[in-house]
Amino acid sequence: MRLSLLYILCISSLCFAQPNPSYWQQQADYTMQVKVDVQKHQYQGEEEIKYANNSPDTLKKVFFHLYFNAFQPGSEMDVRSLTIRDADKRVGDRISKLKSSEIGYLEIDNLKLNGKKLDFDVKGTIVEVALKEFILPNQEVSFQLDFEGQIPKQIRRSGRNNKEGISYSMTQWFPKIAAYDERGWHANPYIGREFFSPFGNYDVKIEIDSAYTIGGTGVLQPSVPIAIGTAQGSNTNENKRTWHFKGERIHDFAWAADPEFIHDTVSFGDNQKLHFYYQNDSKITENWKKLQPIAVKLMQFYEEHIGPYPYPQYSIIQGGDGGMEYAMCTLITGGRNFGSLVGVTAHEMAHAWFQHILATDEANHEWMDEGFTTYISTLAEDYVMGAKKEFPNEASYNGYRQLVDSGAEQPASTHADRYKYNYAYGISAYSKGSIFLSQLGEIIGEEALSKTLKRYYDLWKFKHPKPNDFIRVAEKVSGLELDWYLQDWTTTTNTIDYGITSVETENKSTKVTLVRKGLMPAPVTVEVTYTNEKKEYYYIPLRLMRGIRPLQPKEQLLPDWAWAYPTYDFEIPTKKRKIKQVKLNASGRIADVDVKNDVFEVK
C-alpha cells in the first residue's frame, strides 16, 4: 500500500514537473556606478554585464537597448505618435517639439567584451554589435562599457520634472542587453510599449546631490543608519550622496528622485516592507497615508490568489506619467482622487507577479501580462474597497464587445507595436486578456482556475512563460483539452456567438433549438425560467474539451455539442409547467458578442 501511494505521489509530481529538460534562459548580472548632474540633467556611468549564454547557440552578435534615444525629434516613437490616428495624448507631438536641452539621449563608449574593445553601430534605440570572438554555448562573458545620458523632459514614463513636479523618473535609463531565447534576439526598438529582458542580479550605485531622496528597485544597502522620512545612503562628500542598491533575480532597475519626497514604510508578510515615496503636499499626503494599509491588503490578496511575493520589499513611488510597473517598484502619478489612487496601485502591484516575476515577453504576448494583471487587480480592488460587485470584470467584456463592433480588432497575438490603433491595443491587451481568465473560469470551473493560477506561478516564476505554458497547466489541473481555447481567443478574431432560434412546446415537452453563429466554440449554459419564477439550469459541454467542468448546483448535464454542427436541439419535460424565458450564458462570463439572441421570451 505504501509503495502504491508513493507511486501515485511521484506520478502526480511528474504531471506538474519543471519545464522541459531542454528549457534554458540567459542571465545578465549588472554592476553600475552612476553620477548625476542635477544642474545639467545629465549623468555618466560605468557598467559591467556578466552574461551567461545558457543557450545551445553560438552567439555571433549581440544587441543593446538605449531607450532614452526615443525622446528625440524624428525618433521612431516620435514619428509613430505623429502618424497613428489615435496617438497617446501623453506623447502626441511633444517629442517633435523638444529642444536640444530637453531631449533624451543615451550614448555608450569603450564597449568591451572580456577586456577587448568592440565596434558597434547605433540605430535609434538599438545598438548592434557584430562579435569578432563568438560567445559559445554555456560560456560566461563580461561586457564593460562607459555611458552618458541626458534625462529628457518627462513625456512617456521616464524623464525629469513631470507634470506633478517630481524631479526624476529614471526608468529604462541605462544600456541594457536585449533578450535572447529560442526565437533568437528580441531587439525591439522603443516605440511605445513595454520590454522583455533576461533575469539577473543588479548592484547599482547612484551619486546625486545630497538634497535628493531616491526610491526604486532593489534594497538599499545600509552603509549609514536609516532614518525613515529622510534621505538615506552613504556620504561621498559634503554635497553628494551615494545610494547603493542591490536586487536579485530581477530583470530591470528603475528609480525616482526628488528633494521633497516623504518616505514611509509599512511591514507585511515575513519581515518584508512596503515603501512609499510621495510629495510633501497637503493635497497628496492624506490620500497616500490612507493608501498604505490598503496596499498591505492588496499584497496579501495577491499572495493568497497567485503566490508568495519573493522579494524583501516593494516601493510605491510618485512619478512618471500615469502608472507603470518596474522591478520591485512602481511609479504612479500621485495627484488623484483616492479611488483612482487605489485602482492604479492595485493594477501596478499585480504586475509584480505577472511581469516582473513570471516575466512574459510583453512585446509578443502582451495580453498575458496586461490581461492577467487586469483580471486579478480588478478582483483585488473590489475586495479591498468592499464593493462586492456581482461581476467585477464586466467592464472588460463591454470594452471587448465595443472593439468587435468597431471592426478594428486584431488578434491578441499581434506584436504590441503593430496595432493599427492604440485603443485596439489597449482593449486587446487589457480587456480581452482579462476575459481570457474570467471566461476560462466559466469553462473549467472557478476552483480549477484558482488552482491553475497558483500552479502556473509556482512552476513558471522567473522563467518567462509563453501562452502554451499557461494553457498546459490549465489542462493538467482541469483534465480538459483547451488548445482550441488558446488558439481561437488569442491568435484569431473569431467570436463566440450562440443564440436561441425557437422554443416550442408540444404535449408535455418543450423543444429548444440553439444556433452557433460565431466561429469560436464554447460550452453553453442554459437557464430556464418558468412562469412561477422557478429556474432550471442545463449545461451543454463542448465536444472539443473531451470532458466537462464540475456541474453547478441544480445544473443538469446534456449531451455534448460538436463544433461543426451549427444547431443543437434538446427537450425539456415541462408537463404542466409553462416556460416564461430561456436564457443562455446567465453568468455573463462567456463573451458572447451578441447578447440580444441569448434570451428568448415565450409568448
Protein Blocks (a to p, Z undefined) as FASTA:
>chain_A
ZZmmmmmmmmmmmmmmccdfkbccddddddddddddfklopacdddddddddfbfbdcfb
dcdddfklmmcghiaklmmmmmpmbacfklmmmmmmpcfklmccdddehiaeehiacddd
dehjaccdddfbdcdehiacdddddddddddddfehpaehifnopabacehkbccddddd
fkopaddccfkbacddddddddddddddfkbccddedjdddfbccdehiacdddfbfmbc
cdddddehiabdcddddfkbccddddehjhiacdddddddfklmmmmmmmmmmmmmmmmm
mmmmnoccfbfbdcddeehjbbacdehiacddfbbcfklmmmmmmmmmmmmmmmmmnopa
fklmmmlmmmmmmmmmmmmmmmmnonopablmlmmmmmmmmmmmnopaccfkbcfklcfb
fklmmmmmmmmmmmmmmmmmmmnopklmmmmmmmmmmmmgoklpafklmmmmmmmmnopa
fklmmmmmmmmccdcddddfbdcdehjbccdddddfbfbdcddddddddfkopacddddd
dfklopacdddehiacdddddfklmbdcddddfkjaccfbdcehklomaccfblklmpcc
dZZ
